[in-house]
Amino acid sequence: MKQRNLILLHQVHENLARLITTIAKFEHVNFTIPNTIKIISNLRDEKAFAGNYDYRVIWTLKEAFTSLEDTIKIGKEKIDASYALKLNYILGRADVINAGQFNTWHADVKIGKQGRYSPKFLSFRDSENLINNVANKNYDVDEVIDLFGKMITHQLFNDCNKRTSLLFCNALLLNKNLGFIDISKFDDFNKILTKYYIDLKKKIKNSNKKFNLAIMSSFLVTSI
């Protein structure tokens, strides 16, 4: 089993520039894959890191993926709520106050022309339990996909919620060779996510289940 999940992890590494380029679009960073390759293939440019937000988004995604790969390969660090906070710190430390901590205020989500969605606020303990109730058990793919949706919509962190949630849930999936959430069809994913927020706002029945099925059918892959 370990050999199998290392094969999928290797595929993630081989496609790292494409994956980072896509995920950066959450922050409206529209780099080309060659642009991304140029950044992640060299040492960090301290001047660019300090003065260019787009550069920081790309670079911190590289660091987060490096952490993910090392954690799975070495196997000494638990992939649980503490690790989710670590990923959030890596992604947000240069730009976000209280990066690496659970959200301490009630945040809502802008959903285009549909206004805003206001999720239920979760306490530190609630956020920790939400993650650990899945991460600390013999979870299956359905439970991880369900967690992915809940992490995004509850806005667990002060910022970097979608990036943190995606990388963390992919770490859970990769660690058990369950697959990988590949959002390379970014516009399609964004449409599904926006509809999910709208359905939640309207309190449409089974909206969470519909979102989970959409992710599993369209974006969950076992080979990259």
C-alpha positions in Angstrom: 0.0 0.0 0.0 2.8 2.4 0.9 4.4 1.8 -2.5 1.1 2.5 -4.3 0.5 5.8 -2.5 4.1 6.9 -3.3 3.4 6.3 -7.0 0.4 8.7 -6.9 2.5 11.1 -4.8 5.2 11.0 -7.4 2.6 11.9 -10.1 1.6 14.9 -8.0 5.2 16.0 -7.8 5.7 15.6 -11.6 2.6 17.8 -12.2 3.4 20.3 -9.5 3.6 23.3 -11.7 0.2 22.7 -13.3 -1.4 22.0 -9.9 0.1 25.1 -8.3 -0.9 27.3 -11.3 -4.5 26.1 -11.0 -4.8 26.5 -7.2 -3.3 30.0 -7.4 -6.4 31.0 -9.3 -8.3 31.0 -6.0 -6.3 34.2 -5.4 -6.9 35.6 -8.9 -3.2 34.8 -9.7 -3.3 34.0 -13.4 0.2 32.8 -14.2 1.1 30.4 -17.0 2.6 27.1 -16.2 6.0 28.3 -17.6 5.8 31.3 -15.2 5.2 28.9 -12.3 8.0 26.6 -13.3 10.4 29.5 -13.4 9.5 30.5 -9.8 9.4 27.0 -8.2 12.5 25.7 -10.0 14.8 28.4 -8.5 15.8 29.6 -5.0 13.4 32.0 -3.4 13.7 35.6 -4.7 13.6 37.5 -1.5 12.8 40.8 -3.2 10.0 39.3 -5.2 8.6 37.5 -2.1 8.6 40.7 -0.1 7.0 42.9 -2.8 4.9 40.7 -5.0 1.7 39.1 -3.7 1.3 36.8 -6.8 4.9 35.5 -6.3 4.1 34.8 -2.7 1.0 32.8 -3.6 3.0 30.6 -5.9 5.9 30.2 -3.6 3.9 29.3 -0.5 1.9 26.8 -2.5 5.2 25.2 -3.4 6.2 25.1 0.3 2.9 23.6 1.3 3.1 20.9 -1.4 6.7 20.2 -0.2 5.4 19.8 3.4 2.6 17.5 2.1 5.1 15.3 0.2 7.5 15.0 3.1 4.8 14.3 5.6 3.5 11.4 3.6 6.9 10.0 2.6 8.4 10.2 6.1 5.2 9.3 8.0 6.2 10.7 11.3 3.8 13.7 11.5 0.1 13.0 12.0 -2.2 14.4 9.4 -4.8 15.9 11.7 -6.1 19.3 12.9 -2.6 20.4 13.9 -1.3 19.7 10.5 -4.1 21.6 8.9 -3.0 24.6 11.0 0.5 24.1 9.9 -0.5 24.1 6.2 -2.5 27.3 6.8 0.5 28.9 8.4 2.7 28.0 5.5 0.2 29.5 3.0 -0.6 32.6 4.9 2.2 33.6 7.2 3.5 36.4 5.0 0.1 38.1 4.5 -2.4 36.9 7.1 -2.7 38.0 10.7 -3.0 34.9 12.9 -2.1 32.5 10.1 -1.9 29.0 11.4 -4.8 29.5 13.8 -8.5 28.7 13.6 -10.8 31.6 12.9 -11.6 33.8 15.8 -14.4 35.8 14.2 -17.5 35.1 12.2 -16.6 35.3 8.5 -18.9 35.1 5.5 -18.3 34.2 1.9 -19.0 36.4 -1.2 -20.9 34.4 -3.8 -20.9 36.8 -6.8 -24.3 38.4 -7.7 -26.0 36.1 -5.1 -24.7 38.2 -2.2 -23.0 36.5 0.7 -23.3 33.2 2.5 -22.9 33.3 6.3 -21.9 29.9 7.7 -22.3 28.9 11.3 -19.3 30.0 13.4 -17.3 27.2 14.9 -15.3 27.5 18.1 -11.6 26.4 18.2 -12.8 23.1 19.7 -15.5 22.6 17.1 -13.1 23.2 14.3 -10.6 20.8 15.8 -13.2 18.2 16.3 -14.6 18.6 12.7 -11.2 17.7 11.3 -10.0 15.1 13.9 -13.3 13.2 13.9 -12.3 12.2 10.3 -8.5 12.4 10.4 -8.1 10.2 13.5 -10.2 7.3 12.4 -10.0 4.7 9.6 -11.7 7.1 7.2 -12.9 6.4 3.7 -13.0 8.6 0.6 -16.6 9.7 1.2 -15.7 11.1 4.6 -12.7 13.0 3.3 -14.8 14.6 0.5 -17.5 15.5 3.0 -14.8 17.1 5.2 -13.5 19.1 2.3 -16.9 20.7 1.7 -17.4 21.5 5.4 -13.9 22.9 5.8 -14.4 25.3 2.9 -17.9 26.4 3.8 -17.3 26.9 7.6 -14.3 29.2 6.9 -12.2 27.6 9.6 -9.2 29.8 9.1 -8.6 33.6 9.0 -7.7 33.3 5.3 -6.4 30.7 2.8 -9.4 28.5 3.4 -9.8 26.9 0.0 -6.1 26.4 -0.4 -5.7 24.9 3.0 -8.8 22.7 2.8 -7.8 21.4 -0.6 -4.2 20.5 0.3 -5.2 19.1 3.7 -7.9 16.8 2.3 -5.5 15.7 -0.5 -3.0 14.8 2.2 -5.6 12.6 3.8 -6.5 11.0 0.5 -2.9 10.5 -0.7 -1.8 9.0 2.7 -4.3 6.1 2.1 -4.0 6.0 -1.6 -7.7 7.0 -2.0 -7.1 9.4 -4.8 -6.5 13.2 -5.4 -8.8 16.1 -5.8 -7.6 17.7 -9.1 -9.3 21.0 -9.8 -7.5 21.6 -13.1 -10.9 22.3 -14.7 -11.0 25.3 -12.4 -13.9 27.1 -14.0 -16.1 24.0 -13.7 -15.0 23.6 -10.0 -15.8 27.2 -9.3 -19.3 26.9 -10.7 -20.0 23.8 -8.6 -18.6 25.6 -5.5 -20.6 28.7 -6.1 -23.8 26.6 -6.6 -23.0 24.8 -3.3 -22.8 28.1 -1.4 -26.1 29.3 -3.0 -27.8 26.0 -2.1 -26.6 26.3 1.4 -27.8 29.9 1.6 -31.2 28.9 0.4 -31.1 25.8 2.7 -31.8 23.5 -0.1 -32.0 19.9 1.1 -29.0 17.6 0.5 -26.9 20.4 -0.9 -23.8 18.9 0.9 -24.4 15.5 -0.6 -24.8 17.0 -4.1 -21.5 18.9 -3.7 -19.7 15.7 -2.5 -21.0 13.7 -5.5 -20.0 16.4 -7.9 -16.4 16.4 -6.5 -16.2 12.6 -6.6 -17.5 12.3 -10.1 -15.7 15.1 -11.7 -12.5 16.0 -9.8 -11.4 12.9 -7.7 -8.8 11.1 -9.7 -6.6 8.0 -9.0 -4.0 8.9 -11.6 -2.6 12.3 -12.7 
